[in-house]
Amino acid sequence: MAANYDRPKPIDPVFYRRGCIFRIRCGCGHSLAQPLGLFADERDIPRTSRIHEIIARLRCSRCGAKPTAEVTKY
């Protein structure tokens, strides 16, 4: 099976996928969708951080629950 370089992977660092869309959704209805690079810059997240590390630390700003998150190319 060939590698799919168009699909963002959780191991990718932020700088490699800066333009990809970061979508976060919580069960309480709170959601956010913005470019990964902008999300990281606004929160002073280092460019070398891995996407899976960011997702693991997420908490909803409204209810404090763990939201679901994904990174998509478009």
C-alpha positions as CSV (number, residue, x, y, z in Angstrom):
1,M,0.0,0.0,0.0
2,A,1.4,3.4,-1.0
3,A,1.7,6.3,1.5
4,N,-1.0,9.0,1.3
5,Y,0.9,12.3,1.7
6,D,-2.3,14.4,1.2
7,R,-3.9,13.1,4.4
8,P,-2.8,14.7,7.6
9,K,-1.5,12.2,10.2
10,P,-1.5,12.6,14.0
11,I,2.3,12.2,14.2
12,D,2.8,15.3,11.9
13,P,4.3,18.4,13.5
14,V,2.3,21.6,13.5
15,F,4.7,23.4,11.1
16,Y,4.2,20.6,8.5
17,R,0.4,21.0,8.5
18,R,-0.1,24.7,9.3
19,G,-2.6,25.3,6.5
20,C,-4.8,22.3,7.4
21,I,-8.1,22.8,9.1
22,F,-8.3,21.9,12.8
23,R,-11.9,20.9,13.8
24,I,-12.8,20.5,17.4
25,R,-16.3,19.5,18.6
26,C,-17.6,18.9,22.1
27,G,-20.7,17.0,23.3
28,C,-22.0,20.3,24.8
29,G,-22.3,21.8,21.3
30,H,-19.2,24.0,21.5
31,S,-17.1,23.7,18.3
32,L,-14.2,25.4,16.5
33,A,-12.7,25.1,13.0
34,Q,-9.7,27.1,12.0
35,P,-6.3,26.6,10.4
36,L,-4.0,24.5,12.6
37,G,-1.2,27.1,12.3
38,L,-3.5,29.9,13.5
39,F,-4.8,27.8,16.4
40,A,-1.2,27.1,17.5
41,D,0.0,30.7,17.1
42,E,-2.9,32.1,19.2
43,R,-2.1,29.6,22.0
44,D,1.7,29.8,21.8
45,I,2.0,26.1,20.9
46,P,5.5,25.4,19.6
47,R,5.8,24.7,15.9
48,T,7.5,21.3,16.6
49,S,4.5,20.0,18.6
50,R,2.9,16.9,17.2
51,I,-0.8,17.0,16.3
52,H,-1.6,14.0,18.6
53,E,0.0,15.8,21.5
54,I,-2.3,18.9,21.0
55,I,-5.4,16.7,20.7
56,A,-4.5,14.8,23.8
57,R,-4.4,18.0,25.9
58,L,-7.6,19.6,24.6
59,R,-10.4,20.4,27.0
60,C,-13.6,22.3,26.2
61,S,-13.5,25.9,27.3
62,R,-17.3,25.8,28.2
63,C,-17.8,22.5,30.1
64,G,-14.2,21.1,30.6
65,A,-15.0,17.8,28.9
66,K,-12.6,16.1,26.4
67,P,-13.7,17.1,22.9
68,T,-13.2,15.2,19.6
69,A,-10.8,16.7,17.1
70,E,-9.5,16.1,13.6
71,V,-7.2,17.7,11.1
72,T,-8.4,17.8,7.5
73,K,-6.7,19.2,4.4
74,Y,-9.7,21.3,3.4
